[in-house]
Amino acid sequence: MTQTESDTDVTALKDFRNTLLGTLLRPGDEGYDEGREVWNGMIDRRPRLISQCAGAADVASSVHFAREHDLEIAVRGGGHNVAGTAVCDDGFVVDLSEMRAVWIDPDARTARVQGGALWGDVDHETQAHGLATTGGVVSHTGVAGLTLGGGIGWLMRKHGLTVDNLRSVDMVTADGEFLRASDHEHPELFWALRGGGGNFGIVTSFEFALHPVGPAVLAGPVFWTANAAAGVLRFYRDFVRDAPDELGTVVKFGTIPPIPVVPEELHWRPAVAVSTCYAGDIEEGKHVLRPLREYGTPLLDLVSRKPYLAHQSGLDSTVLHGWHYYWKSTDLPELSDDLIDVLIDHAFAAESPRSYAVMFHLGGAVSRVPEDATAYAGRNAPHNININGVWRPDEDFAESDTEWTRKFFEALEPHREGVYVNFLGADDGTHRVREAYGERTYRRLADIKAEYDPDNVFHLNQNIEPTP
Ligand SMILES: Cc1cc2nc3c(=O)[nH]c(=O)nc-3n(C[C@H](O)[C@H](O)[C@H](O)COP(=O)(O)OP(=O)(O)OC[C@H]3O[C@@H](n4cnc5c(N)ncnc54)[C@H](O)[C@@H]3O)c2cc1C
């Protein structure tokens, strides 16, 4: 770089900094190292600039600046994506993590949520009015990335995916322009935003429909020893087949976490758990859950009446920021005996006591929305499984548990059907993005991408390439 160019850059940077209400960070600045950290501690990238936006105006000027200076753009919401797409080497991070406000209209039963909010922020405000919408099962997950990929959670069988509750978004386009998308404004773009991920622009706020939920729900896990897992899964297959929409369940394979509600002698014990949330009348819930709670000999039954808010953060301490995570995921059909055998053969073979697999039960309201109503493509899958290798940075499980994750995933090959885009990892590759959408939906998304982001400015994501 010549002296003149360098002077220009310094002046341009200074001018840009003056346009911002938020903070601009460069290597060496106080806060830079915290600013480049994301949830997955394996990701260690050094952007040239991090623009911690205070509002939509900062987002727009950040996009203008990055494009004028030919800097690669990464977009950060909650920073939870396992592939670490919220941060890049040498480029420009448009960071919305300071934009976490949530406004509730209790009469209209809607929430407007800024693009950097976490699910804990949303639940906190909505539950003050006895309301909620489908969100993630860990409260420190970002609203933006989760919503744009589809959004699965405890309430989905009753109230649909997060995207089924999305009414509109305000966003900044690849040209740095403001735009609102809804069923009435840019409807084709709005279709794409409901599942197509961060490919189409930077969302500065989301508007969601809310529903009466709780504030108390009947919820919690029932644990059985790992040796009983095959029987538990066969029972579970029949139990969820006719389950009411109010009942959300997730099967977790791994060890029992050492959290205060668990007796010490059970800490780290290999176990299968069926976690539950009954989003309806508590007495009815007790009746619905009785057969599950009475199946076999549970090691531990933590189902109880509790605030929905507490349930939504109950898993937070089991997936802490800064640990190392390696994921593989797939959608699954109904649990045949063959599939159960594969699950049992692999689920408990990890070496790290923190590694686990989680299998969500979908169906209900998710499957009643027509497949082409939104860009989310896995509506007919009854389950999806996420195989999570997890270890602390100071532990030596990287090789063994990456291998465990891969082998488990490979063994599921004969049963696999599709994948949830938000569970894709860094090494899954573009073919799996196509797998997530299927050819028809992918082509429609690629056409919309060509209209709204023809230069693929937003490509640090599960990328949809614009139709040439
Ligand atoms: C512990 C854990 C639990 C999870 N549980 C669930 C769950 O219950 N249900 C579920 O559906 N998923 C779940 N996920 C997956 C989650 O949906 C994805 O990790 C998602 O990407 C997180 O969003 P984020 O905003 O935190 O991510 P970030 O890492 O900040 O962003 C990921 C990508 O989203 C895009 N993006 C982020 N913010 C914006 C924005 N404002 N505008 C436009 N694009 C943006 C960008 O492309 C970015 O690269 C979980 C993930 C983790 C780690």
The ligand as an SDF file (V2000), in Angstrom:
LIG
                    3D

 53 58  0  0  0  0  0  0  0  0999 V2000
  -26.3780  -24.4050   22.0930 C   0  0  0  0  0  0  0  0  0  0  0  0
  -27.2080  -24.2640   20.8590 C   0  0  0  0  0  0  0  0  0  0  0  0
  -28.5520  -24.5500   20.9100 C   0  0  0  0  0  0  0  0  0  0  0  0
  -29.3340  -24.4240   19.7730 C   0  0  0  0  0  0  0  0  0  0  0  0
  -30.6570  -24.7280   19.8490 N   0  0  0  0  0  0  0  0  0  0  0  0
  -31.4310  -24.5420   18.7590 C   0  0  0  0  0  0  0  0  0  0  0  0
  -32.8350  -24.7500   18.8430 C   0  0  0  0  0  0  0  0  0  0  0  0
  -33.3860  -25.0780   19.8880 O   0  0  0  0  0  0  0  0  0  0  0  0
  -33.5550  -24.5480   17.7270 N   0  0  0  0  0  0  0  0  0  0  0  0
  -33.0010  -24.1580   16.5450 C   0  0  0  0  0  0  0  0  0  0  0  0
  -33.7220  -23.9870   15.5690 O   0  0  0  0  0  0  0  0  0  0  0  0
  -31.6710  -23.9670   16.4360 N   0  0  0  0  0  0  0  0  0  0  0  0
  -30.8850  -24.1380   17.5140 C   0  0  0  0  0  0  0  0  0  0  0  0
  -29.5420  -23.9280   17.4240 N   0  0  0  0  0  0  0  0  0  0  0  0
  -28.9500  -23.6110   16.1180 C   0  0  0  0  0  0  0  0  0  0  0  0
  -29.0760  -22.1280   15.8450 C   0  0  0  0  0  0  0  0  0  0  0  0
  -30.3070  -21.9150   15.1960 O   0  0  0  0  0  0  0  0  0  0  0  0
  -27.9340  -21.6360   14.9490 C   0  0  0  0  0  0  0  0  0  0  0  0
  -26.7170  -21.8580   15.5920 O   0  0  0  0  0  0  0  0  0  0  0  0
  -28.0790  -20.1700   14.5870 C   0  0  0  0  0  0  0  0  0  0  0  0
  -27.1900  -19.8680   13.5340 O   0  0  0  0  0  0  0  0  0  0  0  0
  -27.8150  -19.2620   15.7540 C   0  0  0  0  0  0  0  0  0  0  0  0
  -28.1140  -17.9360   15.4490 O   0  0  0  0  0  0  0  0  0  0  0  0
  -27.1720  -16.7610   15.9780 P   0  0  0  0  0  0  0  0  0  0  0  0
  -27.8040  -15.4740   15.5890 O   0  0  0  0  0  0  0  0  0  0  0  0
  -26.8570  -16.9830   17.4020 O   0  0  0  0  0  0  0  0  0  0  0  0
  -25.8980  -17.0630   15.0890 O   0  0  0  0  0  0  0  0  0  0  0  0
  -24.6860  -16.2150   14.5060 P   0  0  0  0  0  0  0  0  0  0  0  0
  -23.5110  -17.1030   14.6210 O   0  0  0  0  0  0  0  0  0  0  0  0
  -24.6020  -14.8510   15.0480 O   0  0  0  0  0  0  0  0  0  0  0  0
  -25.1040  -16.0980   13.0050 O   0  0  0  0  0  0  0  0  0  0  0  0
  -25.1840  -17.1960   12.1520 C   0  0  0  0  0  0  0  0  0  0  0  0
  -25.5000  -16.7100   10.7640 C   0  0  0  0  0  0  0  0  0  0  0  0
  -26.8180  -16.1680   10.7530 O   0  0  0  0  0  0  0  0  0  0  0  0
  -26.8540  -15.0200    9.9360 C   0  0  0  0  0  0  0  0  0  0  0  0
  -27.2450  -13.8700   10.7440 N   0  0  0  0  0  0  0  0  0  0  0  0
  -27.0100  -13.6460   12.0590 C   0  0  0  0  0  0  0  0  0  0  0  0
  -27.5840  -12.4980   12.4300 N   0  0  0  0  0  0  0  0  0  0  0  0
  -28.1930  -12.0050   11.3320 C   0  0  0  0  0  0  0  0  0  0  0  0
  -28.9890  -10.8530   11.0910 C   0  0  0  0  0  0  0  0  0  0  0  0
  -29.2770   -9.9820   12.0350 N   0  0  0  0  0  0  0  0  0  0  0  0
  -29.4620  -10.6720    9.8350 N   0  0  0  0  0  0  0  0  0  0  0  0
  -29.1750  -11.5430    8.8510 C   0  0  0  0  0  0  0  0  0  0  0  0
  -28.4480  -12.6400    9.0340 N   0  0  0  0  0  0  0  0  0  0  0  0
  -27.9730  -12.8660   10.2700 C   0  0  0  0  0  0  0  0  0  0  0  0
  -25.4890  -14.8550    9.3380 C   0  0  0  0  0  0  0  0  0  0  0  0
  -25.4640  -15.4900    8.0870 O   0  0  0  0  0  0  0  0  0  0  0  0
  -24.6050  -15.5900   10.2870 C   0  0  0  0  0  0  0  0  0  0  0  0
  -23.4650  -16.1150    9.6680 O   0  0  0  0  0  0  0  0  0  0  0  0
  -28.7480  -24.0110   18.5500 C   0  0  0  0  0  0  0  0  0  0  0  0
  -27.3970  -23.6990   18.5130 C   0  0  0  0  0  0  0  0  0  0  0  0
  -26.6280  -23.8280   19.6490 C   0  0  0  0  0  0  0  0  0  0  0  0
  -25.1720  -23.5200   19.5730 C   0  0  0  0  0  0  0  0  0  0  0  0
  1  2  1  0
  2  3  1  0
  2 52  2  0
  3  4  2  0
  4  5  1  0
  4 50  1  0
  5  6  2  0
  6  7  1  0
  6 13  1  0
  7  8  2  0
  7  9  1  0
  9 10  1  0
 10 11  2  0
 10 12  1  0
 12 13  2  0
 13 14  1  0
 14 15  1  0
 14 50  1  0
 15 16  1  0
 16 17  1  0
 16 18  1  0
 18 19  1  0
 18 20  1  0
 20 21  1  0
 20 22  1  0
 22 23  1  0
 23 24  1  0
 24 25  2  0
 24 26  1  0
 24 27  1  0
 27 28  1  0
 28 29  2  0
 28 30  1  0
 28 31  1  0
 31 32  1  0
 32 33  1  0
 33 34  1  0
 33 48  1  0
 34 35  1  0
 35 36  1  0
 35 46  1  0
 36 37  1  0
 36 45  1  0
 37 38  2  0
 38 39  1  0
 39 40  1  0
 39 45  2  0
 40 41  1  0
 40 42  2  0
 42 43  1  0
 43 44  2  0
 44 45  1  0
 46 47  1  0
 46 48  1  0
 48 49  1  0
 50 51  2  0
 51 52  1  0
 52 53  1  0
M  END
$$$$
